[in-house]
Amino acid sequence: MKKLKFPKGFQWGVATSSYQVEGGNSNSDWWQWEKLGKADNESGRACDYWNLYKKDHELLSELGVKMFRTSIEWARVENEDGVFDEEAFAHYREILGDLKKRSIKTQVTLWWWTSPIWFQEKYGFHKKESIEIFARYVKKVTDELGDLIDIFTILNEPMVPLGQGFLAGAFPPGYKNPFKFLSAINNISKAYKKSYESIHEKYPNKQVGITYLYNWYESEGFGILLNTINRIAQWYRIDLLGNKIKGYQDYVGINYYRLGKIKFNLKDFRMDSRNQTYLGFTIEEDLGNVMKWISYPQGMLKVLKEASDKFKLPIYITENGGPTREGLDDGDRIRFIKSHLAMVHKAISEGVDVRGYNFWSLMDNLEWLYGYEPKFGLIEMDYKTLERKPRKSFYEYAKICKSNELEIK
């Protein structure tokens, strides 16, 4: 066996998003979307993290992580326009405070795809008023909770919900309008910059940034047309928004999952984002994977090197994981973790400034349109009893977190 040692102080962590685990977010546009039958499952009580957070934090302590990525649900803390819920803020203080007591750093996302129903009905990011409305929310969170937040993530991979919500119509608000899409990108970039300045005004030394969905898109062997399309896909995911907020990031958050291998089918001109079909262009699939994703560990190295050259900023791997249908003996997940971490170690050895790694996810949760079928968790969830059962991968990842080293063949 070979041991790969990580740098001293490397931040080992896991991630969850509040909407996917908290449960009961009835003031959210996603809750409304589910009620319209536009997702495989209704979230309902989800994992009930809102009430059972101490039980989950005990598992974090057992896991030995030094960092936990979570989020604030905007619809919980501002369930009416301009009316903030002090009880909800107090409860978030308890949650974040409990993490701090356990010496776990908090990496907190302020917008993870979901918005209050009133925001979507009165504003939406395609309207200019959204800039001030969002910045007002961020300022309130900063004032109420900023002392308990170590790393601020203002937006989580925003191009996904913007594209799905304003072009494909698959996410709220359900538009298929390129003009509204472009307006939303411009407005959310301005809202981001205003929020960045607001956070730094109060906390000048805290890290503030954004995460990108940074899958690796093949750019060789497809001919000129598909080569170009692959490059456009990467530009769309990263640069379209990234160029608008240049100079307003203290770090770059990388969410890496898979290989995006684009092909062209002249006979299929659907716009079906759920099945990854876009007017003739589609992404190759692994039919053995529950979400048809192609796992590609080598892409992690390529992405980290590209992001390092592009941004010249410290990097956090804010999400990395794979969906399975597996039970407690999840050998595929263990292999996934080790193969991807080997690439992270190689990137660091080649000079890439990677500060931390969050595995996605601590526990099984609601996978948006796909409901509860895909299993991403180190912990298996029984949604009827809410029992948490650590998988074999939980204990393997715990060894890595506690030793700060990866053991591979």
Secondary structure, 3 states (H helix, E strand, C coil): CEEEECCCCCEEEEECCHHHHCCCCCCEHHHHHHHCCCCCCCCCCCCCHHHHHHHHHHHHHHHCCCEEEEECCHHHHCCECCECCHHHHHHHHHHHHHHHHCCCEEEEEEECCCCEHHHHHHCCCCCCHHHHHHHHHHHHHHHHHHHHCCEEEEEECCHHHHHHHHCCCCCCCCCCCHHHHHHHHHHHHHHHHHHHHHHHHHCCCCEEEEEEECCEECCCCCHHHHHHHHHHHHHHHHHHHHHHHCCCCCCEEEECCCEECEEECCCCCCEEHHHCEECCEEECCCCCCCCCCECCHHHHHHHHHHHHHHHCCCEEEEECCCCECCCCCCHHHHHHHHHHHHHHHHHHHCCCCEEEEEEECCECCCCHHHCCCCECCCEEECCCCCCEEECHHHHHHHHHHHHCEEEEC
